[in-house]
Amino acid sequence: MKNGPHRIRLLDLLRRDGLYRGEVELSSGAHSNYYVDGKMVTLSPEGAWLTAQLVLDLLADEDLHPDAIGGLTIGADPIVAAVACISHERGKPIPAFIVRQERKLHGKQKLIEGPLARDSDVVIVDDVVTKGGSIRGAIEAAEDFGCRVVKVIALVDRLEGAAEEKLRGYSFTSIFTRDDLLETNERTRAEAAKGTLR
Amino acid sequence: MNELEQKLRKGLYVDNLRELVRLCETLMQEGKHRVPLYVLQSVLFDLLQDWRGRPQTPEEVRTAEEALLDPSFRLVESLRTNQLLEAQMKVLDELVESFLSLLA
C-alpha cells in the first residue's frame, strides 16, 4: 500500500496503543512474544476513521465496487461500521454486515447480520490475521450465503502463513504486516540504546 | 470417544476448543451419551467464549488444563467403558466444579 499520511498515522496508533509485548498463546496454540490488539485502534475515533479511509482508498486503487463489506465479529465490527459510514460520506455507500461466531449448535441459525443480499460482491475484512482461520470462516459464511468474495483485507497480517494457506486463491491485502509494527520498534529501541534517537 | 480423547490431548487452545465443541455436537447428534456430552460441550464452549478474541498467557492455559483435562479424560473413559450413570455423574460433577473454580 502507498505510504501516505493516513497510513503513517495509523501505524503510529497501532504501535502506541495496539502492540503488546510478552509471551502469549494464540488461538492456533502457537506461542508468540507479541500480540496485536487491533480493537484498541479500530475502536478509537481517529483509528476508526483512518482505517476506513485506507480500506476505501485500497478498494478505489483496485477499481473495486463491492456491494457490501463484512467480517467476523468482533474484530471486523468496528472496521466495517467505519467503512460503511465513510463510504456514505464519499458518496459511494457500501453497506456493512457482520458474521457471527459459531455457536454450540450447528444448524439453521442465522450467521450473517446486516443488509446483505444474496448474489452480492463482497469484501471481507479482519483486524489481525495470523493463520487465517477466522477470516476464512467469514469468507465461507459469505459464500454459503450466496455471495462472491472479491477482496480480503486485514489491518495487520502477522505473516504466519494466512496468505499462502487459508487465503490462497483470494485477492488478499493487508494494510500493515508484522514487520511494519515490529521492525521500527526494534530500530527505535536500538537507536535509543545507542543514544541516536531524536 | 477415541477422537475426543485425542483432541483433548492436544490441549486447550481456541482452535482446538472450537473443534472439541463441534465434535461433541457431532457425537450428540449421533445419539451417543447426549447428556454427559452436552455438559462437556457446555464447559468447553464457555471457555471458548471467554478466550476467543484475546490471547492467553501460558499460565492461564496451564491453569485451565490442570483444572479441566483430568476430569474430561475420566469422563471420556467412563463413557467408553459404559460405567454406571452414578459414576458418570460423579465425574461430571467434578468437571463442573473445576470449571466453576476456574472462573471464580
Interface residues (C-beta under 8 A of the other chain):
Chain A: G22 E23 V24 E25 L26 S27 S28 G29 H31 S32 Y35 D37 I74 G75 Q101 E102 K104 L105 H106 G133
Chain B: K10 G11 Y13 V14 D15 N16 R18 V21 R22 E25 Q41 S42 F45 W51 R52 G53 R54 P55 Q56 T57 P58 E60 V61
